[in-house]
């Protein structure tokens, strides 16, 4: 397997604050990673670097065979699928759902004068159907519920057949039914051998979909542990990550945690 993401000694400093410090991390083809940690741990910062939307202050970030700082990020970004709250905020409320997805082909939010062929439109519809929201194709983005928006964003992230897919807290703000439906659908994507390498950021082990292979645990911008989920997602590592005694339970291909 080849690395699609390789961070070496990555540190990000903003003003007097260090957001992440000396992070070494690699993601290979076929891997499905969960990034876990409390608020302020640096999870979203790492995802922004992986998305080629932020440069490290120190260290080297290799993405899809390119090195940040030596490559045109506008050529690199279309190879990366991204679903995040910051992206959602840039999507016009009046944009049709089908256009939210298809405009990923040009890396824009907000359809203007660009043209799309029938293959593009058909792919957008297929992705919406796979996420269970094809019936919303003619609705406007601003009329959707939070769960519907999340699924439309994931369809958009898959539109360009990316080599790396990044999901920043995809289940945040969802009720129990919405979370479970989304986790199930992400598990289906993760099980597909043709799906891109996946990285999912979350605060909660309950939101880890089936078929995810690896976990990166962060606290205060530093790596607590990283590796195969079967041996790395332990009570001891979770306690070191979240700073309190925890009980970790496994239920088939899902997880749960509670205070001890």
Secondary structure, 3 states (H helix, E strand, C coil): CCEEEEEEEEEEEECCEEEEEEEEEEEECCCEEEEEECCCCCHHHHHHHHCCCCCCCEEEEEECCEECCCCCHHHHHHHEEEECHHHHHHCCCCCEHHHHHHHHHHCCCCCCCCCCCHHHHHHHHHHHHHCCCHHHCCCEHHHCCHHHHHHHHHHHHHCCCCCEEEEECCCCCCCHHHHHHHHHHHHHHHHCCCCCEEEEEECCHHHCCCCCCEEEEEECCEEEEEEEHHHHCCHHHHHHHHCCCEEEEEECCEEEEEEC
